[in-house]
Amino acid sequence: MVLSWVDLSLSEMRPFSLGLEKGDFLFLAGETHNERILRALAGFLPKESNSQNSIRVDGRPLKNGAMLDSVFLPKDALELFPAHRTIGQFALDISPNRSKKGLEIYAESHGITKEVLYSKPKKISKPFLQKISLWCASLFTSKAVFVEEPELGFCEEIRPFDFLQSMLTSGVTSCIVYSPALKESVLQKAKALQLCRPRIAVFCADRLVEEGDAAGILENPIHGYTKEWIDNGDFKPKKNGTIWQYCRPDCPEVYNCLAKQNSSFAMLDYSLDGLHKVMCNGF
């Protein structure tokens, strides 16, 4: 399956394609708006910036009214559980084809007892709610699961990557696209996953610059930006000669500062305090 995003009306998001095969676990990496890229592919950008024809599967636009056969797990999933309903009630709401008894059996198989299943979110610890959010994503059979990692990452005690791999091995989904909030999630996990095919897609200023086997890219990156990202991490400027330049924190010019000189592409970055613009001097 080849997923493509083609929307020339959004200048800050360039067209790109990602090839996905059964058993793939694809990490999005690099210094970019991973959240927008993931939401674009999953079809969850706001309506005003997400036309139906922007998403293509195997080169073809989705038909009018059609949805990509996928599941999207947002980073703020814990805040989306209805406070007035139990987890079990919510699970039945989003998977109406399951019986109450069938849901209880499925929950029990994943270590979720009836007591927890019929508790409201406020009575459940944050780590366990994270586990439940992953479990909710497994209630559907789909071609792809898109996951936004929470800002501080998943709690290790719930073994999130083991659970996600089990979704692949059990056939709940064919592939997973994972947007990490932490670079360490890529560096530590991409080489450790054993029950799937770990892959990485590296984006530089919203342009796809490298894609392939995770271990191969981490050990022998080809593109200059990938090497820079691996060596220095997100938002860490290097000495003279780097392909990246950063505006000084007190720069009064948002669009015309000196860092833009000799740049072939400029990307505004709103997520980092102090440094308001990131530049790439060519590809």
C-alpha positions as CSV (number, residue, x, y, z in Angstrom):
1,M,0.0,0.0,0.0
2,V,1.3,3.4,-1.0
3,L,-0.1,6.4,1.0
4,S,0.4,9.8,-0.6
5,W,-0.4,13.4,0.5
6,V,-0.9,15.8,-2.4
7,D,-2.3,19.2,-1.7
8,L,-0.5,22.1,-3.4
9,S,-2.8,24.6,-1.6
10,L,-0.8,24.0,1.6
11,S,2.6,25.6,1.0
12,E,4.0,24.4,4.3
13,M,3.3,20.7,3.5
14,R,5.0,19.4,0.4
15,P,3.6,16.3,-1.5
16,F,5.1,13.0,-0.4
17,S,4.4,9.3,-0.6
18,L,5.1,6.5,1.9
19,G,5.2,2.8,1.0
20,L,3.7,0.5,3.6
21,E,3.7,-3.3,3.6
22,K,2.1,-5.8,5.9
23,G,4.0,-5.9,9.2
24,D,5.6,-2.5,8.8
25,F,6.2,-0.2,11.9
26,L,7.1,3.1,10.4
27,F,8.6,5.9,12.6
28,L,8.3,9.5,11.4
29,A,11.6,11.2,12.2
30,G,13.3,14.6,11.8
31,E,12.8,18.2,12.6
32,T,9.4,18.8,11.2
33,H,5.7,19.1,11.9
34,N,5.2,15.4,12.5
35,E,1.8,15.9,14.0
36,R,0.5,17.6,10.8
37,I,2.0,15.0,8.6
38,L,0.6,12.1,10.6
39,R,-2.9,13.8,10.8
40,A,-2.8,14.6,7.1
41,L,-2.2,10.9,6.1
42,A,-4.7,9.7,8.6
43,G,-7.3,12.2,7.3
44,F,-7.7,14.1,10.5
45,L,-6.5,17.6,9.6
46,P,-9.2,20.3,10.1
47,K,-11.6,20.4,7.2
48,E,-10.4,23.8,6.0
49,S,-6.9,22.3,5.4
50,N,-7.7,18.8,4.4
51,S,-9.5,18.2,1.1
52,Q,-10.8,14.7,0.3
53,N,-8.6,14.4,-2.7
54,S,-5.4,15.2,-0.8
55,I,-5.0,11.6,0.5
56,R,-4.3,9.0,-2.1
57,V,-4.0,5.2,-1.7
58,D,-2.0,3.4,-4.3
59,G,-2.1,6.6,-6.4
60,R,-5.9,6.9,-6.4
61,P,-7.9,9.6,-4.4
62,L,-10.4,8.3,-1.9
63,K,-13.9,8.3,-3.3
64,N,-16.3,11.0,-2.2
65,G,-17.3,10.4,1.4
66,A,-14.9,7.5,1.7
67,M,-12.6,7.2,4.7
68,L,-9.2,5.5,4.8
69,D,-9.5,2.1,6.5
70,S,-7.4,3.2,9.5
71,V,-7.4,4.0,13.3
72,F,-6.0,7.2,14.6
73,L,-4.7,7.4,18.3
74,P,-4.0,11.1,19.2
75,K,-1.5,12.1,21.7
76,D,-4.2,13.6,23.9
77,A,-6.3,10.4,23.9
78,L,-6.5,10.4,27.7
79,E,-8.4,13.7,27.6
80,L,-10.9,12.4,25.1
81,F,-12.4,9.6,27.3
82,P,-15.9,10.9,28.3
83,A,-15.7,11.7,32.0
84,H,-19.3,10.7,32.7
85,R,-19.0,7.2,31.1
86,T,-17.2,4.1,32.1
87,I,-14.4,2.8,29.9
88,G,-16.6,-0.2,29.0
89,Q,-19.5,2.0,28.0
90,F,-17.1,4.1,25.8
91,A,-15.6,1.0,24.2
92,L,-19.1,-0.3,23.3
93,D,-20.0,3.1,21.9
94,I,-17.0,3.0,19.5
95,S,-17.3,-0.7,18.7
96,P,-21.1,-1.4,18.5
97,N,-20.7,-4.7,16.9
98,R,-19.1,-6.2,20.0
99,S,-21.3,-7.7,22.7
100,K,-20.9,-6.7,26.3
101,K,-19.7,-10.3,27.1
102,G,-17.3,-10.3,24.1
103,L,-15.9,-7.0,25.2
104,E,-15.3,-8.3,28.8
105,I,-13.5,-11.4,27.4
106,Y,-11.3,-9.3,25.1
107,A,-10.5,-6.8,27.9
108,E,-9.6,-9.7,30.3
109,S,-7.2,-11.1,27.7
110,H,-5.3,-7.8,27.8
111,G,-5.2,-7.6,31.6
112,I,-8.1,-5.2,31.9
113,T,-10.4,-6.5,34.6
114,K,-14.2,-5.9,34.9
115,E,-13.6,-3.6,37.8
116,V,-11.4,-1.4,35.6
117,L,-13.6,-1.8,32.5
118,Y,-16.6,-0.4,34.4
119,S,-14.8,2.4,36.1
120,K,-14.8,6.0,35.0
121,P,-11.5,7.5,33.7
122,K,-10.8,9.7,36.8
123,K,-10.5,6.5,38.9
124,I,-7.9,5.0,36.7
125,S,-4.2,5.8,36.9
126,K,-2.5,7.6,34.0
127,P,-0.3,4.7,33.0
128,F,-3.2,2.3,32.9
129,L,-5.3,4.8,30.9
130,Q,-2.5,4.8,28.4
131,K,-2.7,1.1,28.2
132,I,-6.5,1.3,27.8
133,S,-6.1,3.9,25.0
134,L,-3.9,1.4,23.1
135,W,-6.4,-1.3,23.7
136,C,-9.2,0.8,22.4
137,A,-7.2,1.3,19.2
138,S,-7.1,-2.5,18.9
139,L,-11.0,-2.8,18.9
140,F,-11.0,-2.4,15.1
141,T,-9.5,-4.4,12.3
142,S,-7.8,-1.9,9.9
143,K,-5.2,-1.5,7.2
144,A,-3.2,1.1,9.2
145,V,-3.0,2.5,12.7
146,F,-1.6,6.0,13.2
147,V,-0.2,6.8,16.6
148,E,0.8,10.2,18.1
149,E,3.1,9.6,21.0
150,P,2.1,11.6,24.1
151,E,4.4,14.6,24.8
152,L,6.4,12.8,27.5
153,G,6.2,9.4,25.8
154,F,4.3,6.3,26.8
155,C,4.9,4.9,30.3
156,E,7.4,2.1,29.9
157,E,5.6,-0.1,32.5
158,I,2.7,-0.6,30.1
159,R,5.1,-1.9,27.4
160,P,3.5,0.1,24.6
161,F,5.7,-1.2,21.8
162,D,5.1,-4.8,22.7
163,F,1.3,-4.1,22.5
164,L,1.6,-2.3,19.2
165,Q,3.6,-5.2,17.8
166,S,1.0,-7.6,19.0
167,M,-1.6,-5.7,16.9
168,L,0.6,-6.5,13.9
169,T,1.2,-10.1,14.6
170,S,-2.4,-10.8,15.5
171,G,-3.7,-9.2,12.3
172,V,-5.6,-6.4,14.0
173,T,-3.8,-4.1,11.6
174,S,-1.4,-4.4,8.7
175,C,0.9,-1.6,9.5
176,I,1.6,1.2,12.1
177,V,2.7,4.7,11.5
178,Y,4.2,6.2,14.6
179,S,4.9,9.9,15.3
180,P,7.3,10.1,18.2
181,A,7.3,13.1,20.6
182,L,10.8,12.0,21.8
183,K,13.8,11.3,19.6
184,E,14.8,8.5,22.0
185,S,11.7,6.6,21.0
186,V,13.1,6.2,17.5
187,L,16.8,5.6,18.5
188,Q,16.0,3.1,21.2
189,K,13.0,1.3,19.8
190,A,13.6,1.1,16.1
191,K,16.4,-1.3,16.5
192,A,14.7,-3.3,19.3
193,L,11.5,-4.2,17.6
194,Q,11.6,-7.9,16.6
195,L,8.1,-8.9,15.6
196,C,7.7,-6.5,12.8
197,R,9.7,-4.6,10.1
198,P,10.9,-1.4,11.7
199,R,11.3,1.5,9.2
200,I,12.0,5.2,9.3
201,A,10.8,8.1,7.2
202,V,13.0,11.2,7.8
203,F,11.4,14.6,7.1
204,C,13.4,17.8,6.8
205,A,11.2,21.0,6.8
206,D,8.2,18.8,5.8
207,R,10.1,17.3,2.9
208,L,10.7,13.6,2.8
209,V,14.4,13.2,2.4
210,E,15.1,9.5,3.3
211,E,13.0,6.4,3.9
212,G,13.9,2.8,4.5
213,D,15.0,0.1,7.0
214,A,15.4,1.6,10.5
215,A,18.7,-0.1,11.4
216,G,20.2,0.7,8.0
217,I,19.3,4.4,8.2
218,L,20.4,4.8,11.8
219,E,23.7,3.0,11.2
220,N,24.4,4.4,7.7
221,P,22.4,7.5,6.9
222,I,22.7,8.8,3.4
223,H,21.2,12.3,3.5
224,G,23.1,15.1,5.2
225,Y,20.1,16.1,7.2
226,T,19.6,12.6,8.6
227,K,23.2,12.5,9.8
228,E,22.7,15.9,11.4
229,W,19.5,14.8,13.1
230,I,21.1,11.6,14.4
231,D,24.2,13.4,15.7
232,N,22.6,16.5,17.2
233,G,18.9,15.7,17.8
234,D,16.0,18.0,17.4
235,F,16.4,21.8,17.6
236,K,20.2,21.6,18.5
237,P,22.2,24.0,16.3
238,K,25.7,22.9,15.3
239,K,28.8,25.0,14.8
240,N,29.6,26.8,11.5
241,G,28.9,24.6,8.5
242,T,25.7,23.1,9.6
243,I,22.9,22.9,7.1
244,W,20.6,24.5,9.8
245,Q,20.6,28.1,11.0
246,Y,18.6,29.5,13.9
247,C,17.3,33.0,14.6
248,R,18.4,34.5,17.8
249,P,15.7,34.6,20.5
250,D,15.3,38.4,20.4
251,C,15.2,38.7,16.6
252,P,12.4,41.2,15.8
253,E,12.1,40.0,12.2
254,V,9.9,37.0,11.8
255,Y,10.0,36.8,8.0
256,N,13.2,38.8,7.0
257,C,15.9,38.0,9.4
258,L,19.6,37.6,8.4
259,A,19.4,33.8,8.9
260,K,17.3,33.6,5.8
261,Q,20.1,34.7,3.5
262,N,21.3,32.0,1.1
263,S,18.5,29.7,2.2
264,S,16.6,27.6,-0.3
265,F,13.8,26.8,2.1
266,A,12.5,28.3,5.4
267,M,10.2,26.7,7.9
268,L,8.5,28.4,10.8
269,D,8.6,26.4,14.0
270,Y,6.0,27.3,16.6
271,S,6.8,24.5,19.1
272,L,10.2,25.8,20.5
273,D,10.5,28.7,22.9
274,G,13.0,31.3,21.8
275,L,13.9,30.0,18.4
276,H,11.1,31.0,16.1
277,K,12.6,30.1,12.7
278,V,14.5,27.1,11.3
279,M,16.4,27.3,8.1
280,C,17.7,24.6,5.7
281,N,20.4,25.8,3.3
282,G,19.6,23.2,0.6
283,F,19.1,19.6,-0.1
